[in-house]
Amino acid sequence: MTNSLMNKLEELKVLLNEDERIIHLNQLDEQLSNNEEVMKLSYKMDMLSVEYSDTLKHFKEGSKEINDVQTRLYKAKLELDSHPLVKSYNDAYKKVKDLYRYINKEIFGDFAL
């Protein structure tokens, strides 16, 4: 790569690291990692996901057992997603995702899939 391109990429990196959307997302990510309530909700959902996977191995789709676990998993995911901190994180994530999508389109244009 040429020095000019390397300099531009470094400049982009600095700009991204200073972008308020990315800073805010990183702050929320740290808060999520340190929030005991969110960790418990996430763990509960993960355990139900494993239970659902295991139940699928033993019962047919649409069975009472599958529907039971599926309902509990849905409720656990809804509970996690409804937590104010998780909602804030998801909103911030969407903004950063849009930023990256814009950058990708500007850099790669018609080449991006």
HELIX and SHEET records of a PDB file:
HELIX    1   1 ASN A    3  GLU A   18  1                                  16    
HELIX    2   2 GLU A   20  SER A   33  1                                  14    
HELIX    3   3 GLU A   36  HIS A   58  1                                  23    
HELIX    4   4 LYS A   64  SER A   82  1                                  19    
HELIX    5   5 PRO A   84  PHE A  108  1                                  25    
HELIX    6   6 GLY A  109  PHE A  111  5                                   3    
END                                                                             
